[in-house]
Each structure stands twice: as C-alpha cells, then as structure tokens.
C-alpha cells in the first residue's frame, strides 16, 4: 500500500474574525478531549465594539468552518471571556493550505507554568491535499504505528507524523473492510492496539488519531468520519 507521509505542522454557519493584516484561513477544530471546563474558545472581534468570535471544541466530529485572519505564522485561540487581558488557550504553527483543521488535546499536567490549556496541531484540510475517499492517520503517540488495511500493511508512521492513504477497494457486500492498528513495542515487535471494520465511501473522509489515553495511559485510536461542509454535494441519481 502506498501513502503520503507528512510531518506534523503543529454553529451551522461561518464565523469571521479579522484583526489586522495577516494570513486568512478557513479552519475547523476537532478536540480529542476537553481540558477542564474549557469547551469553547474565542478569537478577537473583527472590529472594535463587536463581540469575540466563539470557537467550539467538539469531541465527536470537526466543527463548522470559521474564517479568521491570523497576524503571524501561528494560529492562536484564546480563553473565552478572559476578564483582564487575553489568555492564550491554544497555539500552533499554521499549515500551508487556506483550509485547515486544528486538532486539540489537553496539555499534560506537569508541563510547566504558563503553558496553554491545550496542545494544538494544524493540518491542511483542503480537498486536494486530503481527498474524499481517503484516510488521514495522525500519530500523536510516542511510538511508531502502522495499519493493516484489508490484509495490506502500510509503511510505519513515526511518532509526530501523519499520513494520508486511500480507503481500501477490497470490500464486502456492505462496502466494509477490516482494519487494525499496530504499535511498535520497546522490543521491536508490533502490538495490535485496535481492530475494526471501516466502510468505504467516495463521499467522505476518515480522520484517525493515535495517542496515549490520558486515563489508562495505554495507546488508543480515535476514529472520526468526515463529510466536510465545503465538499460538493453528490450528483442527483
């Protein structure tokens, strides 16, 4: 199986935030786990007197698209309603595309004072980079991971990298195919950490994140089916 291996770059309506000159990005968020009660962040208001733009942190699927102009090379999200001065809740280097997906997870305890509540990574989210009918596998675990997709083994994805590969064409009568994720152990062997059946569809994408569960401290896999709102609707039969 071939796939592209890429380095990590760290409301049903579109909201807009514009503060000064910078880089305009249409982004969505996907939160792997909430940090305390911070379930919604914010962007500065577009103009004086306007309200800040709410940035929802959904854990079951990506949010709707939000448009913003970031003044530098980093995406920065803030604690909503901070009284005295803006408090950074998440920050990451922007990816390359004009469409991006920001994935957030709580900053581990003991990371030091003054750290944002969330760690965040930015990924290209356009349909040219990440096509419908493809899978994006993001390895946030500390070890390499590989997939066995309908019997075919992918190249390993090192820690801190992600890869995009097509859904399998070897499907059953229900368009399903078997998938397992294997984590590289300390002795060099591959350990199965996830097994499931995935459904192939040219009308959606799959986002798969490998990480260490904050509670069990064991490797885990989070799976999200994604039909982005900016994808063209399927032609009528």
C-alpha positions in Angstrom: 0.0 0.0 0.0 1.3 3.4 -0.9 0.6 6.5 1.2 2.0 10.0 1.7 3.9 10.5 4.9 3.8 14.1 6.1 5.4 16.0 9.0 3.1 17.5 11.6 2.8 21.2 11.5 1.7 21.7 14.6 -22.7 26.6 14.6 -24.0 25.7 11.2 -22.8 29.0 9.8 -19.4 30.5 9.0 -18.0 33.0 11.5 -15.4 35.6 10.6 -12.7 37.1 12.8 -10.3 39.7 11.3 -7.8 41.6 13.3 -5.2 43.5 11.3 -3.1 42.3 8.4 -2.1 38.7 8.2 -3.0 35.3 6.8 -6.6 34.4 6.1 -7.5 30.9 7.0 -10.8 28.9 6.9 -10.4 26.4 9.7 -12.3 23.8 11.7 -11.5 22.4 15.1 -11.5 18.9 16.5 -11.0 18.3 20.2 -9.8 14.9 21.3 -10.6 15.6 25.0 -11.7 18.7 26.9 -9.3 20.5 29.3 -11.5 21.0 32.4 -14.5 23.2 31.5 -12.9 24.8 28.5 -15.3 23.6 25.9 -15.4 26.7 23.8 -12.5 29.1 23.0 -12.5 32.5 21.2 -11.0 34.7 18.6 -10.7 38.5 18.9 -13.6 40.5 17.4 -13.3 41.7 13.8 -13.9 45.3 14.7 -14.0 47.5 17.8 -17.3 47.1 19.6 -18.0 43.7 18.1 -18.2 40.5 20.2 -15.4 37.9 20.1 -15.9 35.0 17.7 -16.8 31.8 19.5 -14.7 28.7 18.6 -16.5 25.5 19.6 -14.5 22.5 20.7 -16.5 19.4 19.6 -15.2 16.0 20.6 -17.4 13.8 18.3 -16.7 15.5 14.9 -15.0 18.5 13.4 -16.7 21.9 14.0 -18.2 24.0 11.2 -15.9 26.3 9.3 -14.6 29.5 10.9 -12.7 32.2 9.0 -10.0 34.2 10.6 -7.0 36.4 9.8 -4.0 35.4 11.9 -1.5 38.2 12.2 1.6 35.9 12.2 2.6 32.4 11.3 0.8 30.9 14.2 -2.9 30.1 14.9 -3.8 31.4 18.3 -7.0 30.7 20.2 -8.0 32.4 23.4 -9.8 31.6 26.6 -13.4 32.9 26.1 -14.4 35.8 28.3 -11.0 36.4 30.0 -11.6 39.4 32.2 -8.4 41.5 32.2 -6.3 40.6 29.2 -6.4 37.9 26.5 -5.3 34.5 27.8 -3.9 32.1 25.2 -5.6 28.7 25.3 -4.0 27.1 22.3 -1.3 28.0 19.8 0.3 26.2 16.8 2.2 26.9 13.6 -0.2 27.3 10.7 -0.2 24.6 8.0 0.1 25.5 4.3 -3.5 25.4 2.9 -6.1 28.1 3.1 -8.3 25.4 4.6 -7.0 23.9 7.9 -8.0 21.5 10.6 -6.9 22.4 14.2 -6.7 19.3 16.4 -6.6 20.0 20.1 -5.9 17.9 23.2 -5.2 19.0 26.9 -1.7 20.0 27.8 -0.3 17.2 30.1 -0.1 18.0 33.8 3.4 18.9 34.8 4.3 20.7 31.5 5.2 23.8 33.4 3.5 27.0 34.5 2.2 29.4 31.8 1.5 26.7 29.3 -1.7 27.0 27.3 -4.6 24.7 28.4 -4.5 22.9 25.0 -1.8 21.5 22.7 -2.8 22.1 19.1 -1.7 20.9 15.7 -2.7 22.4 12.4 -3.3 20.2 9.3 -4.1 21.0 5.7 -7.8 20.3 5.2 -8.5 21.2 1.6 -9.9 18.5 -0.7 -6.8 18.5 -3.0 -4.5 17.5 -0.1 -7.0 15.3 1.7 -9.4 13.9 -0.8 -12.8 12.3 -0.3 -12.4 8.6 -0.1 -9.1 8.9 1.7 -7.9 8.3 5.3 -5.7 10.7 7.3 -3.8 8.9 10.1 -2.3 11.2 12.7 0.2 9.7 15.1 0.3 11.6 18.4 1.5 8.6 20.3 5.2 8.3 21.4 5.9 5.2 19.2 5.6 4.3 15.6 2.3 3.0 14.3 1.3 1.0 11.2 -2.0 -0.2 9.8 -3.1 -3.4 8.3 -5.9 -2.5 5.8 -7.7 -5.4 4.3 -4.6 -7.5 4.6 -2.2 -4.9 3.2 0.3 -3.3 5.7 1.1 0.4 5.4 4.5 1.8 6.0 5.0 2.8 9.6 4.1 6.3 10.7 6.7 7.6 13.1 5.7 9.5 16.3 4.9 13.1 15.5 3.9 12.5 11.8 0.8 11.8 9.8 0.0 10.0 6.6 -2.8 10.1 4.0 -3.8 6.9 2.2 -6.8 5.7 0.2 -9.6 3.7 1.6 -9.5 0.0 0.6 -11.2 -1.2 -2.5 -11.2 -4.8 -1.2 -14.7 -4.5 0.4 -17.5 -6.9 1.2 -21.1 -6.7 0.1 -21.7 -3.9 2.6 -18.7 -1.9 1.5 -16.8 -2.8 4.7 -13.2 -3.7 5.1 -11.1 -4.8 8.1 -8.5 -2.5 9.7 -6.1 -2.9 12.6 -3.6 -0.5 14.1 -0.3 -1.9 15.4 2.0 0.0 17.8 5.8 -0.6 17.9 6.8 -2.0 21.2 10.1 -1.5 23.1 11.4 -4.9 22.0 10.8 -4.1 18.3 7.7 -6.2 17.9 4.3 -4.9 16.6 1.4 -5.0 19.1 -2.2 -4.8 17.9 -3.9 -1.9 19.6 -7.1 -1.5 17.5 -9.3 -3.6 15.3 -12.4 -2.5 13.5 -14.4 -2.6 10.3 -14.4 0.6 8.2 -16.9 1.4 5.5 -15.5 2.7 2.2 -17.2 5.7 0.6 -16.1 8.2 -2.0 -18.3 10.8 -0.4 -16.4 11.2 2.9 -13.0 11.1 4.5 -11.8 9.4 7.7 -9.7 11.1 10.4 -7.8 8.6 12.6 -5.8 9.8 15.6 -3.4 7.5 17.5 -2.5 8.7 21.0 -2.0 7.6 24.6 -5.2 7.7 26.7 -4.9 10.3 29.5 -6.7 8.0 31.9 -5.4 4.5 31.2 -2.0 5.6 29.8 -2.5 3.0 27.1 -2.2 3.5 23.3 -5.6 4.2 21.8 -7.1 5.1 18.4 -9.9 7.7 17.8 -11.8 7.5 14.6 -13.9 10.3 13.0 -15.9 10.0 9.8 -15.7 13.4 8.0 -18.1 14.8 5.3 -16.9 18.4 5.2 -19.4 21.1 4.5 -17.3 22.5 1.8 -17.3 19.3 -0.3 -19.5 19.4 -3.4 -22.8 17.6 -2.9 -23.2 14.2 -4.7 -24.9 14.5 -8.1 -28.6 13.5 -8.1 -29.3 10.0 -9.3 
